[in-house]
Amino acid sequence: MSQSPRIFVTRVLPEAGVAALRASGIAFVQRESDRPISRDEMLAAVPGISGLISMLTDRVDASVMDAAGRSLSVIGNMAVGLDNIDLGAAAARGITVVNTPGVLTDATADLAMALLLGVSRRIVEGDRLVREGHFAGWGPLLLVGGDVDGKRLGIVGAGRIGSAVARRARAFGMEVVYCSHHDHPEMGPRLELDELLSSSDYVSLHCPLTPETRHLLDARRLALLKPTAYLVNTARGPVVDEEALADVLREGRIAGAALDVFEKEPAVHPALLGLSNVLLAPHLGSAEQGTRDRMARMVVSGVLASIGVSP
Ligand code: DGY
């Protein structure tokens, strides 16, 4: 006898998503925690579910899908990135995977610009100095940073977020170049990655994490950056070799970096923690209320539509 559909949500969703689930009348269990779910808890929670609503902090691999069993028909990831889901395993089992593209573009592009300006204008260093009681008044040499007007921004990845960053950067007077598999003439000149790295004053990463982009910025490529360059990463941590990045930052071979994502998130490479020329943020790209509401509603409606329940 077939059971009625049931959804498991791995973390507390913004209320907009919970309200959409309630309104649909579907049976659902939302794990009442804002901490990432452990593997054992996930394996124990999924048997018999029809839909899984996961977060980018959840590893959803073949063993999770097999633990859920044949009832699992859809996985909804509340993120645009899908690198935490084994898409091949899902396809092999006929499981649909949905995500939340489009609705977090502006929030993530805004954060990339905030980080770019934050690291070049040394805002966090300034905040620390004030709080620690070391502000002795304006000084001609105090926390002097880099400017953006007329500077070249190299954007790696010309999808929605990369394009939105390009628009913002142009409003700040920046010259935009980009690197992508495809032509996007509206973004500016398209360069090979090595040329983009060696000629840009700022580099902002906006590519998905795939086997091809893991450690895309390795020691060799980081060495191409100018000593005055800043690197911004709001994409995925493993796109950059964090150890190699810490080396170039420590040795002053680039001016600075601003990271919203980390290679072994939530862990941060200890070598980065002691450096003042790196700004560290806790994966805040989409952390804006309206954006999170839209992400929650979108993932819920994608899952419900796939199961055949009206939202
Ligand atoms: C995503 O959706 O992939 C973002 O990293 C969330 O902030």
Boltz pocket constraint, residues with backbone or C-beta under 6 A from the ligand:
constraints:
  - pocket:
      binder: B
      contacts: [[A, 56], [A, 78], [A, 79], [A, 80], [A, 81], [A, 82], [A, 100], [A, 104], [A, 234], [A, 235], [A, 283], [A, 284], [A, 285], [A, 286], [A, 287]]
      max_distance: 6.0
